[in-house]
Amino acid sequence: MDLRHRNHVSVKGHGPSTLVFSHGFGCNQAMWNYLAPHFLERFHVVLYDLVGAGLSDLSAFDKTKYSSLDGYARDLNEIVDAYAKGPVILVGHSVSAMIGTLADRFAPGRIAAHVMIGPSPRYIDSEDYVGGFKHDDIDDLLDTLDSNYLGWSSAMAPVIMGAPTQPALSTELTESFCRTEPDIAKQFARVTFLSDNRHDVQGLATPVLILQSSDDLIAPVAVGEYLHAVMPNSTYCLVDNVGHCPHMSAPQACAAAMDSFLAPWAVANA
């Protein structure tokens, strides 16, 4: 299958290195419109929709393949191989930060760096880990999603977005959630919120920028601190922002932190 059609791949920009932007649950590549244009004059930029999201080919969705994040990670590596040039930096929001981690693990040395925005390797608390949710919380969330996806989307998208002074962003995210095919969204929600990628991030040697909101219901500060502690080449940046989507609600702060982190690749081979 043609990758450009399958994942609605969009290639823009000019530069010696490639930024590949990968969106989170319920989102699509349009959510990068507030951040990605900042880099077009210095980087080759690749945007795409996860299969089942946005304008991807819904016929490509395979329940078995996408029963774990592995299927999405292998798709990402195919996109990198087909459309990236030079050093590759993965920019992943939320669950796509873990998809990027897996892609890195599957092809060691191919990825030069990661920018992880609101990442979480596990959403459920355990004895020695704070993910932000009890197991019962996630079960209730998934049960509600199963019984009334559109109602869940309308209620949860504004909470996830936060950004109380920017109501248009909540509307944009709600509309994205509601456009997602419900059965696909339900499966992806289970894959996302029940995942545990702590063993994948531990000891990851690739340089990583962790961008985290100071007030995020989905990925609390403790999660960012955990990731910073277990990834030896990580840089941690706490963005003054309410909500799980700082690339939309605080794009200038995200761009400034990324500019500093990405400087070595923006000039490489120039």
C-alpha positions in Angstrom: 0.0 0.0 0.0 1.2 3.5 -0.8 2.4 5.1 2.4 1.4 8.6 1.4 -2.2 7.5 1.0 -2.2 5.2 4.0 -1.0 7.8 6.4 -1.9 11.0 4.5 1.8 11.9 4.6 2.7 15.6 4.0 6.2 16.7 3.3 7.2 20.4 3.7 10.2 22.6 4.5 13.9 22.8 3.6 16.8 21.7 5.7 19.6 19.2 6.3 17.7 17.3 8.9 14.1 15.9 9.2 11.5 16.5 11.8 8.8 13.9 11.8 5.7 15.0 13.7 3.4 12.3 15.1 0.1 13.3 16.8 -1.6 11.9 19.9 -4.9 10.0 20.6 -8.0 11.6 19.0 -5.9 14.0 17.1 -4.5 14.4 13.6 -1.7 16.1 11.8 -3.6 19.4 11.7 -2.9 19.8 15.5 0.7 20.6 14.5 -0.3 23.8 12.6 0.5 26.0 15.6 4.1 24.6 15.9 5.4 23.0 12.7 5.5 26.1 10.5 8.1 27.6 12.9 10.6 25.0 11.6 9.9 25.0 7.8 12.8 27.2 6.8 15.4 25.2 8.7 14.2 21.6 8.6 12.7 19.0 6.2 9.3 18.4 7.8 7.2 15.3 7.6 3.6 15.1 9.0 1.3 12.2 8.9 -1.9 10.7 10.4 -1.8 7.5 12.4 -3.9 4.8 10.7 -7.4 5.3 11.8 -7.0 9.1 12.4 -7.5 12.2 10.3 -7.4 11.6 6.6 -5.6 8.2 6.8 -6.9 5.3 4.8 -9.4 3.6 7.2 -9.3 0.5 5.2 -5.7 0.0 6.3 -6.7 -0.4 9.9 -6.1 -4.0 11.1 -7.3 -4.9 14.6 -4.5 -7.4 15.1 -1.7 -5.2 13.8 -2.8 -2.2 15.9 -3.6 -4.2 19.0 -0.4 -2.8 20.5 1.7 0.3 19.8 4.2 -1.9 17.9 2.1 -1.6 14.7 2.1 2.1 14.8 5.9 2.2 15.5 6.6 0.0 12.5 4.5 2.3 10.3 6.5 5.2 11.6 9.8 3.5 10.6 8.4 2.9 7.2 7.6 6.6 6.9 11.0 7.6 8.1 12.7 5.3 5.5 10.5 6.6 2.7 10.4 10.4 3.4 13.1 11.5 5.8 16.6 12.7 4.9 19.6 13.4 7.0 19.4 13.0 10.8 15.9 12.3 11.9 14.2 13.9 15.0 10.9 12.4 16.0 8.4 14.9 17.5 5.8 12.9 19.3 2.8 14.1 21.3 1.4 12.0 24.1 1.1 8.4 23.1 3.2 9.1 19.9 6.2 9.8 22.2 6.1 6.1 23.1 5.4 5.1 19.5 8.6 7.0 18.6 10.5 5.2 21.4 9.5 1.9 20.1 10.4 2.9 16.5 13.8 3.9 17.9 14.2 0.5 19.7 13.2 -1.4 16.5 15.8 0.4 14.4 18.7 1.4 16.6 20.8 4.3 15.4 18.2 5.5 12.8 16.7 8.2 15.1 19.0 11.1 16.0 16.8 12.6 18.7 13.3 12.8 20.2 11.1 15.7 21.2 8.4 14.2 23.5 5.5 16.5 24.3 3.3 15.4 27.2 4.8 11.9 27.2 3.8 9.1 29.5 5.1 5.5 29.5 2.3 4.3 31.8 -0.9 6.1 32.8 -1.8 3.8 35.8 -0.1 4.2 39.2 1.8 1.3 40.7 3.7 0.8 44.0 6.8 2.5 42.8 5.4 4.8 40.0 3.0 7.7 39.7 1.2 7.7 36.4 -1.7 9.9 37.5 -4.6 7.4 37.4 -5.8 4.5 39.4 -6.7 1.3 37.5 -10.4 1.9 38.3 -10.1 5.4 36.8 -8.9 4.0 33.5 -11.5 1.2 33.6 -14.3 3.8 34.1 -12.9 6.0 31.4 -12.8 3.1 28.9 -16.3 1.9 29.9 -17.7 5.4 29.3 -16.0 5.6 26.0 -17.4 2.2 25.0 -21.0 3.2 25.8 -21.0 6.7 24.4 -18.0 7.7 22.4 -19.4 11.0 21.1 -20.6 12.1 24.6 -17.2 11.1 26.0 -15.4 13.0 23.4 -17.5 16.2 23.9 -16.9 16.0 27.7 -13.2 14.9 27.7 -11.7 16.9 24.9 -12.0 20.3 26.7 -10.6 18.7 29.8 -7.6 17.3 27.9 -7.0 20.5 26.1 -7.2 22.8 29.2 -6.3 26.2 27.8 -9.1 28.0 29.7 -8.4 31.3 28.0 -8.5 29.7 24.5 -11.9 28.0 24.0 -11.4 27.7 20.3 -8.7 25.1 20.9 -11.1 23.0 22.9 -13.6 23.1 20.1 -10.9 22.1 17.6 -9.9 19.1 19.7 -13.5 18.1 20.3 -14.2 18.1 16.6 -11.1 16.0 15.9 -12.2 13.5 18.5 -15.7 13.3 17.1 -14.5 12.8 13.5 -12.5 9.7 14.6 -14.3 6.4 13.7 -15.6 5.2 17.1 -14.6 1.6 16.9 -11.1 2.5 15.9 -10.9 5.1 18.6 -12.2 2.7 21.3 -9.4 0.1 20.4 -6.7 2.8 20.3 -7.9 4.2 23.6 -7.4 0.8 25.2 -4.0 0.3 23.6 -3.0 3.8 24.8 -4.3 3.9 28.3 -3.4 0.3 29.2 0.1 0.4 27.8 3.3 0.1 29.9 6.4 1.3 28.1 8.6 1.9 31.1 11.0 -0.8 30.1 11.3 0.8 26.6 12.2 4.2 27.9 14.6 3.1 30.6 18.2 3.6 29.5 17.2 5.0 26.1 20.5 6.6 25.0 19.1 8.8 22.2 19.0 12.5 23.1 15.5 13.5 24.2 13.8 16.8 25.0 10.8 16.3 27.3 8.3 19.1 27.0 5.7 19.0 29.7 2.9 21.3 30.8 3.0 22.6 34.4 -0.6 21.5 34.9 -1.6 18.4 32.9 -4.3 16.0 33.9 -3.1 13.3 31.5 0.6 13.4 32.2 1.3 15.0 35.6 4.7 16.5 36.5 5.8 13.3 38.3 5.7 11.5 35.0 8.1 14.0 33.3 10.4 13.8 36.2 10.4 10.0 36.0 11.3 10.0 32.3 14.0 12.6 32.9 15.5 10.3 35.6 15.5 7.1 33.5 16.6 8.5 30.1 20.3 9.4 30.5 20.5 11.9 27.6 17.2 13.7 28.3 16.6 17.4 28.8 13.5 18.4 30.8 11.5 21.5 30.1 8.4 22.4 32.1 6.2 24.7 30.1 3.9 27.1 31.9 0.6 25.8 30.5 -2.7 24.3 31.6 -3.6 21.2 29.6 -2.2 18.3 27.7 -1.5 20.0 24.3 1.1 22.7 24.9 2.1 22.5 21.2 -1.3 24.1 20.5 -1.9 26.3 23.6 1.7 27.4 24.2 3.4 27.0 20.8 5.9 29.8 21.3 7.2 28.3 24.5 7.5 24.9 22.9 9.2 26.4 19.8 11.8 28.2 22.0 12.7 25.1 23.9 12.9 23.1 20.7 15.1 25.7 19.0 17.7 25.4 21.7 17.6 21.6 21.7 17.5 21.2 17.9 20.3 23.7 17.1 23.0 21.0 16.4 20.8 19.4 13.7 19.5 22.6 12.2 23.1 23.5 11.1 24.4 20.0 10.5 25.9 19.6 7.1 24.8 23.1 6.1 
